[in-house]
Amino acid sequence: MRLLIIGLILGCSNIIFGQTKSDSVDYNQQKLMMYHEKMYQFSYKKLIVPTAFIGYGVLSLSSDALKNLNRSTQYEIGEHQPKHIKLDNYTQYLPAVLVYGYNLAGIKGKHNFKERTIIYGTSQLISAAFVLPLKHIVKEERPDGTNHLSFPSGHTAAAFSSAQFLFREYKDDNFWLSLSGYPIAIFTGVYRTLNDKHWVGDVVAGAGFGILSTELSYWLFPVVNGLFNKKENKSVALLYPVIESKSMGVGIVLNF
């Protein structure tokens, strides 16, 4: 009789323990799913900063006060003209390079190589879709007078989209490390003005478009990633902007 009671107790314990363990696994999986859903969830709060930057840039095209600020800044630069350097041609991509470098060094971000490449590639396509047509629509003359493609700054857009990419990959696990791309992006924007390539408003707008592009790429990632993972669909279509001196259009590449 005692053996029967002990057996029943042990059996019940195993059932309860097994159920608790199963519930714990289900709870952890549920938390993980909620975390991922939140990561890619669209939030209007994430639009505040980029919208403010873009708004400032657009306003600088028509506001006399902001136009005067643009001119006075360039005048001061001309008075104390630093040596022109081409470092900003490379620093625009450096924050994104750091993401891959940190991962190689063992400091893992949110996504694996394929996923983060999809996210970053999408952000650059979105950024180009914003910046390239606007340059030809607005036709703002550069400070050095070389052409009328000043607004917005493409270099600054690329730099801030890269910096935002680094921030999104590391902000939850290593916050201070996630901020390391912003000084590089700011350096890029500042040197676009020091090199007489952009007005202040162009750079601020470029920063806004860059941040916005990365936020949109994370929001679109589940959809874009799903397209890449569809094994039954072997065909791939790629749209890209085509900008020429007197015309604009969209190109398409189909791979069957």
N, C-alpha and C positions, 0 to 999 in steps of 0.2 A: 504493500500500500504506500509506504514511504517512497519507494523507488518510483511508483507511478506519479505521485505528487511532484517529486523532484523533476521527473521527465516533463510533466506538464509545465512547470515553472520555466525550465530551460527552453522549452519549445516556444512558449509565449514571449520570453525574453528575446529570442532570435527573431521572431516575427516583428516585435516592436522595434528592435534595433535596426532590422532591415528596412522597415517602413520609414524610420527616422532618417536613415542614411539616404534612402531614395528621395525623401522629401527635401533633404539638404541639397542633394545634387540638382533636383528640379528647381529649387530656390536660387541656387547659384547660376544655373543656366538662364533662369528668368532675369536675374539681375544683369547678366552679361548681355542678353538680348536687349534689355531696356537701355543699357549703356550705349550699345552700338546704334540703336534707334535715335538716341539723343545726340550722338556724335554727328549724324547726318541730317538731323532735324533742322528745318528752315526756321530761323528766328529773326524777327524784325530788329532786335537789339544789335545783331551783328551788322546791320546796315547803317547804323547811326554814324560811325566814324567815317567809313568810305563815302557815304552820301554827303557828309559835311565837307570833306575834302574836295569832292567833285563839284559841289555847289560853290565853294570858294573859287575854284578854278574857272567855272563858267561865269561867275559874277565878275571876275577879273578881266574878262573880255569886253565888258561894257561899262563897268563902274569907273568913273574918273579917279576916285580916290585910290582904288587898287591899281589902276593903270599908272598913276603917279608913283605908287610904291614899286611897281615893276621897274619903271624908268630910273628912279632914284637908286634902287639896289644895283642896277647895271652900271649906273654912273659911278657909284662907289667902287664897284669891282674894277671899272676902267681906271679909276684914280690909283688904285693899289693893285694893279693887274698881276695876279700870281702867274707863274709859269703854267701854260696849258699842259695837261697830262692826259693820257688816254686810258688811265686806270679804270675809269668808269665804264669803259667798254667791257670790262671783265668782271668788275665787282657786282654788276647787275645780276649775275648768275651765282655768285659765291654762296649766299645763304642756302640755296638748293643743293649745291655741292657739299655743304657742311652736313646736310641731312644724310646723304649717302656716306660721307666720311664718318660721322658719328656711329652709324649702323655697322660699318666695317670695323670700327674700334670696339664694338661690343655694347654700345649704348643704344639700345633698341628703341625705335619710335613706335607709333601706333600701327603701322602697316608694313607688310613685307615688301620686297623689292618690286614685284609686279604691281601691287596695289598703289604704292606711292608714286610709281612712274606713271600710272594711269591718271592719278590725281594731279600730279604736277604738269603732265602733258595737256590735260584738259584745261588747267588754269591758264597756261600759255596761249592756247587756242582762243579761249574766251577773251583774254587780254588783247590779243591781236585783233579780234573781231570788234572790240571797242575802239582801240587806238588808231589803227590804220585808216578806217573810213573817216573818222573824225578829223584827222590831219588834213585830208583832202576836202572835207566839207567846210571846216573853219578857215583854213588857209591863212593862219597867223604867221607873220614874218618872224624869223628867228632874230635874236639880238645882233648876231654877226652879219645878217642880211644875206646869207647863203641861199635860202629858199623860204617858202611859205608853208612849212610843215612843223611849226613849233608846238602847236597845241593838239593833244597833251603830250607830255614827255614819255616816250616809249621805254627809254632806259629806266626811268624811275618806276614805271608801271611794272616792268620785269623784276626790278629789284625788290619792290614791296610785295609783289605776289610771291616771290621766293622767300622773303622774310616771314610772311604770313603762313606759308607752307611749313617752314621750320617751327613756327610757334604752335601751329595746330598739331604737329606730330609729337611735340614734347611737353606741351603746357601742363598736362596732368601728372606726368612722371618726373619731370625735371624742369620746373618753372623758370629758374634763372637761365638755364641753358637754352630754353625756348626763346628767350629774348635776344639771343646773341646775333640774330640776323638783322635786327632793326638798326643798330649803329652803322652797319655796312650799307643798308638801304638808304639811310639818311646821308651818308658820305656820297653815295652815287648821285642822289638828287642835288646836293649842294654843288658838286663838281659839274653838273650839267649847267648850272648858272655861272660858275666860275670860268668854265670853258666857253662862255658866250653862246651856248647852244639853246638855252631856254630862259624864259622869264619865270619869276617866282610862281605865278599862277599856273603855268604849265606843269611845273614840278609837283605842286600840291595836288592838282587834278590827277596826274599820273599815279601818285601814291594811292589816291582813292580808287582808281580803276584797278590797280594791282591787288589791293586788299579785297575788293569786291570780287575779282576774278577767282581768287583762291577760295573764298567763301562759297561761291556758286559751284566750284568744282567739287567741294566736299558734299554739298547738297545733292549734286547730280551723280556722285560716285556710285551709289547702289544701282542706278540705271545703266550707267556706262559700263561698269564692271560686269553686269548681267549680260550685256551685249557681247563682251569679250569671252564670256564663259559658256555661251550657247554653242555646244558642239554640233548640234544638228544643223545649225545655220553656218555654212562655210563661207558665205559671201560677206564682204566688208565694204562699207561705203565711207569715204572720208571727204568732208567738205572743207574747203580752205578759201580764205579771201584772196582775190587777185587785184593788185593795185598797180596801175600804170600811170604814166604822166598825165593823160587826159581822160582816163576811164577807170571804172571800178567794176568788179564782178565777183562771181563765186565760181570756183573750180570744184570738180568732183572726181575722185579716183575710185573706181570700182574694182574689187578683187574677188573673183569667183573661184 
